[in-house]
Amino acid sequence: MFNYNFGMLPHRKAIVSVSGEPIPVEQCEEPTSAQIDQLHETYIQHLEALYNKYKDVYAKGRKSDMRFVR
């Protein structure tokens, strides 16, 4: 039932997950829109740097690069 020639489950594939450094955030009871936008921009910058660091390692056969919409 669970072999590779026949069965109900798909073939096993490795799942890779990478994580970056923590982003320091100060807790605020009522953040302003500017504070939220700044933190979002910081998050996007870190995410983009993480993608650029590992894209040639884990996404060698990619057809296009990831686009980050701001």
C-alpha positions in Angstrom: 0.0 0.0 0.0 2.9 2.4 0.7 5.5 1.3 -1.8 6.8 3.5 -4.7 5.2 1.5 -7.5 1.6 1.7 -6.3 -0.1 3.3 -3.4 -2.2 6.2 -2.2 0.6 8.4 -1.1 2.9 10.6 -3.3 6.6 9.9 -3.6 8.7 11.2 -0.7 10.5 14.5 -1.3 12.7 16.4 1.0 11.3 19.6 2.4 13.9 22.3 3.1 13.3 25.2 5.4 15.7 28.0 6.1 15.4 30.7 8.7 17.2 34.0 9.2 18.2 36.0 12.2 15.4 37.3 14.5 14.1 40.8 13.8 14.1 42.9 16.9 10.6 44.3 17.6 9.5 46.5 20.5 6.1 45.7 21.8 3.7 48.6 21.4 0.1 48.7 22.5 -1.1 51.0 19.7 1.5 51.0 16.8 1.2 53.8 14.2 0.8 53.0 10.5 4.4 54.3 10.0 5.8 51.9 12.6 3.9 49.0 11.0 5.1 50.0 7.5 8.7 50.3 8.8 8.6 46.8 10.4 7.0 45.4 7.2 9.8 46.9 5.1 12.5 45.4 7.5 10.8 42.0 7.2 10.7 42.2 3.4 14.4 43.2 3.3 15.4 40.3 5.5 13.2 37.9 3.5 14.7 39.1 0.2 18.3 38.7 1.6 17.5 35.2 2.8 16.1 34.3 -0.6 19.1 35.7 -2.5 21.5 33.9 -0.1 19.9 30.4 -0.7 18.3 30.6 -4.1 21.2 29.0 -5.9 21.5 26.3 -3.3 17.9 25.1 -3.0 16.2 26.4 -6.2 18.8 25.6 -8.9 16.2 24.7 -11.5 14.0 27.8 -11.0 12.4 29.4 -14.1 12.2 32.8 -12.5 13.1 34.7 -9.3 10.8 35.5 -6.5 9.3 39.0 -6.7 8.7 41.0 -3.6 5.9 43.4 -3.9 5.9 46.4 -1.6 
